[in-house]
Every structure is written in structure tokens, then in C-alpha cells.
Amino acid sequence: MSLNIGQLRKDFPILARKVNGKRLVYFDNAATTQKPVQVIERIKHYYTEENSNVHRGVHHLSQLATDKYEHARQFVASYIHAGSAKEIIFTRGTTESVNVVASLFQHLIGAGDEVLITAMEHHSNLVPWQQLCRQQQAVLKVVPINEKGELDMTALKNMITSKTRMFALAHVSNVLGTINPVGEAVKLARKKNIPVLVDGAQAVAHLPVDVTGLDCDFYAFSAHKAYGPMGIGVLYGKEEWLKKLPPYQFGGEMVDQVSFSETTFNNLPYKFEAGTPNVSGVLGMEAALKYIEEKGIGNVRDHEDELLDFATRKLSKTEGIKIIGEAREKTAVLSFVVNGVHPYDLGTLLDQMGVAVRTGYHCAQPVVESFGLTGTVRASFGIYNTLEEVDVFVDALKKSIALLK
């Protein structure tokens, strides 16, 4: 079954608007995706029919909100093939999820220990580990990538040592679109009992995710990059890790018994969810993932690959353009530069023509600079984008280049 993109686009109200008098072409999906009416209405329904705090009341609305909230947790666990809903921790997003794990590993990483990351990491999966290593006098080691933007698996194998205490890597690069061989990487780490955290922010909306199959110890993602609301995300953690790690924050809900002299902590997953949660965000995220599930993640991948291939061919034929990131396995992201033209200037002119792209470092300065660049233009695709929009984008790009040269 293929996607009916024309019909599907009607689910996204914002796509009908105009920008600078032009029909909006939204190619900034790697930064955040637009939201379907199913998500918008789910959030509205919660606030108009179900609003109450969860886990804390015996009255009808509290019981109803709690049931819906925990049902969403069960769904998320099923969606990413977690072993149990206990392994699903709701956070503000990928950034907080990674920071939670880095914080919890403070007592497990000491002077001379090593943390591995890759050369294509988003700042959110670089800076927390960098700062942890600095604090603990540990060593941050960076697995290199080749000129195509692919992970050097030979180097990875050689860089894993008896001193390695964590390996953190992106499932998909937000700059290059590279799909990393996460399963293979985890197997290498597993041989030496090294825990692995996967940043799945750019993967969940584009690829099937099976955390049990990957055998990773932690997996993080944000709802807003998968057609859901902002300010909500997930930290998956293997139950064995979550049981032995201490709480991240303290307050209501994450406690069992409290006195002035002692406190005992709640069971999983609540031990890591202090305070009033973002209930509407969780329900909106569930609606978004259900939307993807209904369309079929395989169909989504096929459609986005077609867009990526089509756009790559068209840009490759355009004089002066250099594509950054040509991995054999990649998805939904097309970064490029134009000889003699600053990315910001291109992005500004494209916006005047109704085309939304991202310019700059994309919160991944080291990987962009590794290609000898100070920024790129990034077009990133989603479920609702079309081949016709690619044509509009390329035509606008050619006009912009002509104006700037």
C-alpha cells in the first residue's frame, strides 16, 4: 500500500498557509515536523474533557487521565518494541534524556575512564558527555567518519577498550542523514560489556525502531520530530539499568515513603518522573506515533527515500552545488553548499520564495567543520512532502543562486 500524499496533506492545516505570498514548502523537518489534526485534536480533547493530575486522585477525572497516560506509555513501549512499559521514562525530549543518563553515570565514570561518541553527533549527544568527562577527569574519544559521512567501523572496533564506560551514538545524523549501523556497533560494545546509548531523535519518524532487537541499553527520542508536540520525549532504558541507577530528580510522585529522616523511592518507571508530568504532551505523542503506525513506517521510508533520491539527482545536476553526506545508507536529509554563496543568504532568499530550509551548523558544529565548512543549507523531508515541492525548491534555489552570484 502506497501513501496517498494528497489526501494525507489535508491532515496538516499549516501546509495550506502561504509565506511571503507563496505556497509554503516546508523542508525543515529535521528541526521539527508539522502536526496533524489528529494530534492537535487529541491535545484539545484532553484539556476540554480529561484534564486532571495523574496518579494522585480517586475522583473520576484523575482516574481517567491516569488510565490514558499509562495506556500511552504501554503504546510507546510497544511502538519501539521495549520489553516492558517500566522501561519507558517520559522526559522533555532527547536532550533531557541524554542529560539524564550522563548525570546518572557520574558515579560510574572516574579519572582515566573513557566515553566514546562519534564525529557526527548533535550537540545534545556530545556536550553532556564532554562535560561529564571534564568533571570526572575521564577521556572523551571520538570515532571518526569517512568523507562520505559514514562511521569508521574499523576505528570503532579498535577504540573500544577495557576503560570504555559508555558508547553514545546517533541512529541517524541530523546533518548528513547517515543511518548508522547501530546493531553492529552495539554488538562490538557488548563483547566488552559496555553500555550503549542511542540518540534516536532523527530516526523514529523515518525508520522502524526495535530497541530489543538493537540490544541498546538506552534509546532517546523527541515527539516533536515525529509529528508530535514539543516539550515531550522518551528515554528508554533496560530495566536492569533503571533499577540500579539512582533517581535523577527529587519531589512528588518519584517517592514511596517520606519522613524528615528518610525517603524511599517509587518503583519503575516513576522513580525517574518527579513532579507533575506533561500529560497532554504524552497523549499528543501517542496520537502522533499512532498516525505513523497507521500510515506504515515502511511506506513512510519508501516515500521519503523517493524524495531524497529525486532531490539528490536534481541538485547533483545543478552547477556549483556540493552535497555534504553521501552515505550509502541515509534518509530524509540533504545538506549542501553552493560555491561562493553563504548558506544564510541562500536560506533568506529561499524563505522569500516560500521555501523553509535550515542553514548553519544544525547544532552539530564539529561535524560541519570536519568538512571544512562554516555551515550548510539543509533540506529535510517528511511524510507530507511531495516531488512537486522538490521541483519548487530546486527552481527557487536556482533563482537564489543567480541573484547571489
JOSULCOR-V486716 format. One line per field, one symbol per residue. ss: DSSP state (H for helix, E for strand, C for the rest). psi: psi as a letter, one per 20 degrees, with the letter a starting at -180 (. if undefined). burial: # if it has 24 or more other ideal C-beta (glycine too) atoms within 12 Angstrom, else .. A space follows every 10 residues. Layout:
ss->???
psi->???
burial->???
This chain:
ss->CCCCHHHHHC CCHHHHCEEC CEECEECECC CCCCCCHHHH HHHHHHHHHH CCCCCCCCCH HHHHHHHHHH HHHHHHHHHC CCCCHHHEEE ECCHHHHHHH HHHHCHHHCC CCCEEEEECC CCHHHCHHHH HHHHHHCCEE EEECECCCCC ECHHHHHHHC CCCEEEEEEE CECCCCCEEC CHHHHHHHHH CCCCCEEEEC CCCCCCCCCC HHHHCCCEEE EEHHHHCCCC CCEEEEECHH HHHHCCCCCC CCCCEEEECC CCEEECCCCH HHCCCCCCHH HHHHHHHHHH HHHHHCHHHH HHHHHHHHHH HHHHHHCCCC EEEECCCCCE CCEEEEEECC ECHHHHHHHH HHCCEECEEE CCCCHHHHHH CCCCCEEEEE CCCCCCHHHH HHHHHHHHHH HHHHC
psi->prqnhgghhi inhhiirqpk jqppookkhh gqqrprhhgg hggghghhhi pqqqjjqirg hggghggggh hhggggghhj lqhqhijopp aiagghgghg ggghjgiipa pirqpprrjk qqhhjgghhg hggghjkrpo poprqaiikq pnhggghhip riipiqopqq gppigijpoq mggggghghh hklpqpppoj hjhhihqppn hghhkqhqpp rqhijljarr jqapoppphh ghhiqrqgrq bqhjqfppri hqpqqrrqji hjmprprmgh gghhgghghh ggghhohghg ggghhggggg hggghhippi ppponlqhor pipoqrqppj pphggghghh hhjjporqqb ikklghhghi jkqjrrpppp qahiqrhhhg ggggghgggg ghhi.
burial->..#.#..##. ##.##..... ...####### ########## .##..#...# .#.##..... ...###.### ###.###### .#.####### ########## ######..#. ..######## ########## .##..#.### #####...## ###..#..## ...####### ########## ###.##.##. ...####### ########## #..####### ########## #########. ##..#.###. ..##...... ....##.### #####.#### ########## ###.#.#..# #.######.# ##.##..#.. #######.## ########.. #.#..##.## #.######## ####.###.# #.#.###### ######..## .###.###.# #....
